[in-house]
């Protein structure tokens, strides 16, 4: 019996996700994430983050939602060797585990700045226009507020990325209208319609919404 289109799409998606395999350091960090009850980004989404960081020659990156350091390690591996990752998480234990992951990955301590706190409390204290990439893997209901902060923090030509946009396809189902899904749709619309941004929605992991800030527009 011939394969259905959906079956072929599923196989293609699985092939893309497994195109770049994670090393033992990332697999160990992923296992620690499972132990503490958090779900890190997929290997495919991590590869996208590394690619984005390398593409913009990122020296300064902000991450909201540290977890156990899976996404941060992908980012650091794409950044310039002298780059610094500023990563924020409400759980001090997550930051401790992430610090261990970065050390296992051979990252010097000065390459990461780990901050305990709520993202929307910490971000206003960071410098305007000083960052090359902002990655958000935090409370989806606060997405548009994170977008406002990201646009303030990013230099022209910088990139913003949001994880977990598709939520197992629920975001694409018009019948689903809970607060989290509605917030995601509001964020996606805000990114799509902002004249300063060149957006793209990627089907990597549970969905990545990415956008580049135009170099000809002032940020703020």
C-alpha positions in Angstrom: 0.0 0.0 0.0 1.5 3.4 -1.0 2.4 5.8 1.8 0.0 8.6 2.6 1.2 12.2 2.3 1.0 12.5 6.1 3.2 9.4 6.6 5.8 10.8 4.2 5.8 14.1 5.9 6.3 12.5 9.3 9.2 10.5 8.0 10.7 13.6 6.4 10.3 15.5 9.7 11.9 12.7 11.7 14.8 12.5 9.2 15.4 16.3 9.5 15.3 16.1 13.3 17.9 13.4 13.4 20.2 14.9 10.7 22.6 16.2 13.4 23.0 13.9 16.3 23.6 15.2 19.8 26.8 14.3 21.6 27.0 12.6 25.0 27.2 16.0 26.7 23.9 17.1 25.3 22.3 13.7 25.8 23.3 13.9 29.5 21.8 17.4 29.8 18.6 16.2 28.2 18.4 13.3 30.7 18.9 15.7 33.6 16.1 17.8 32.1 13.8 14.8 32.2 14.7 14.2 35.8 13.7 17.7 36.9 10.5 17.6 34.8 11.3 20.0 32.0 11.3 19.5 28.2 14.3 21.0 26.4 14.2 21.9 22.7 14.7 19.1 20.2 18.0 18.4 18.5 16.6 19.8 15.3 15.6 23.0 17.0 18.9 23.2 18.7 20.7 22.9 15.4 18.6 25.8 14.1 19.7 27.9 17.1 23.3 27.1 16.5 22.9 28.0 12.8 21.3 31.3 13.7 24.0 32.2 16.2 26.7 31.4 13.6 24.9 33.2 10.8 24.8 36.6 12.7 28.3 36.1 14.2 26.7 36.4 17.6 28.9 37.8 20.4 26.0 38.6 22.8 22.9 36.4 23.2 20.0 36.5 25.7 18.1 33.3 26.6 14.9 33.3 28.6 14.4 29.8 30.0 17.7 28.1 30.8 16.6 24.6 31.6 19.5 22.3 32.1 21.6 24.0 29.4 20.6 22.1 26.2 19.6 25.1 24.2 22.3 27.2 25.7 25.0 24.8 24.6 23.7 24.8 21.1 23.8 28.6 21.1 27.3 28.8 22.6 28.6 26.4 20.0 27.3 28.7 17.2 28.5 31.9 18.8 31.8 33.5 18.4 34.6 32.1 20.6 34.6 35.4 22.6 30.8 35.5 22.9 28.8 35.6 26.1 25.4 34.0 26.7 23.2 35.7 29.2 20.6 33.1 30.3 17.7 33.6 32.7 15.6 31.1 34.6 13.3 31.3 37.7 14.8 28.1 39.1 18.2 28.3 40.7 18.5 24.5 40.4 18.1 24.7 36.6 20.9 27.2 36.4 23.2 25.0 38.5 22.6 22.1 36.1 23.1 24.3 33.1 26.4 25.5 34.5 27.5 21.9 34.8 26.5 21.3 31.2 28.4 24.3 29.9 31.5 23.1 31.9 31.2 19.6 30.5 31.0 21.1 27.0 34.3 22.9 27.6 32.9 26.4 27.8 35.0 28.8 29.9 33.0 30.2 32.9 33.1 33.8 31.5 31.2 32.7 28.4 27.9 32.5 30.3 26.1 34.8 32.7 23.4 32.9 34.6 20.7 35.0 36.3 18.0 33.7 38.6 14.7 35.5 38.1 11.6 36.0 36.1 12.4 37.0 32.5 10.2 40.1 32.4 11.9 41.4 35.6 15.4 40.8 34.4 15.2 41.9 30.8 14.5 45.6 31.5 17.8 45.8 33.3 19.8 44.7 30.1 21.3 47.2 27.7 19.4 48.5 24.7 20.6 47.4 21.3 23.5 45.3 22.7 22.5 41.8 21.7 22.7 39.8 18.5 20.2 37.1 19.3 17.3 36.7 21.8 15.9 33.2 22.3 12.8 32.7 24.4 11.7 29.4 25.8 9.6 30.6 28.7 5.9 31.2 29.6 4.1 31.3 26.2 1.4 33.5 27.7 4.0 36.3 27.9 5.2 36.0 24.4 4.3 39.5 23.1 5.9 41.1 26.2 9.1 39.2 25.5 8.9 40.4 21.9 8.8 44.0 23.1 11.8 43.5 25.2 13.7 41.6 22.4 13.2 44.4 20.0 14.6 46.8 22.5 17.6 44.6 23.2 18.5 43.6 19.7 20.8 45.5 17.4 19.7 46.1 13.8 20.3 42.8 11.9 19.8 40.8 15.1 17.5 37.8 15.4 14.7 36.8 17.8 13.5 33.2 18.2 10.6 31.7 20.1 10.3 28.0 20.9 7.3 25.8 21.3 5.1 27.7 18.9 3.1 24.8 17.5 2.4 22.9 20.7 1.8 19.5 19.0 -0.2 21.2 16.2 -2.8 22.8 18.6 -1.9 26.3 17.5 -3.0 25.4 14.0 -6.4 24.2 15.2 -8.9 27.1 15.1 -11.2 25.2 17.5 -8.6 25.4 20.3 -8.9 28.8 22.0 -7.4 28.4 25.5 -5.3 31.4 26.9 -2.0 29.9 26.0 -2.9 29.1 22.4 -4.5 32.6 22.0 -1.3 34.2 23.3 0.8 32.2 20.8 -1.4 33.4 18.0 -1.2 36.9 19.2 2.6 36.7 19.2 2.8 35.1 15.8 0.6 37.9 14.4 2.7 40.6 16.0 5.9 39.1 14.6 4.4 38.6 11.1 2.9 42.1 10.9 5.9 44.1 12.4 7.5 46.1 9.5 10.9 45.9 11.3 10.9 42.1 11.1 11.5 39.4 8.5 9.8 36.4 10.0 9.7 32.7 9.4 7.9 29.8 11.2 9.9 26.6 11.2 8.5 23.1 11.9 11.5 22.2 14.0 10.9 20.5 17.3 7.6 21.9 18.6 7.9 24.9 16.3 10.3 27.8 16.1 9.2 31.3 15.3 12.2 33.3 14.1 12.6 36.8 12.8 15.5 39.1 11.8 15.4 42.8 12.7 15.8 44.9 9.6 19.1 46.9 9.5 17.4 50.0 8.1 14.9 50.4 11.0 15.6 51.9 14.4 15.0 49.5 17.2 12.8 50.6 20.1 
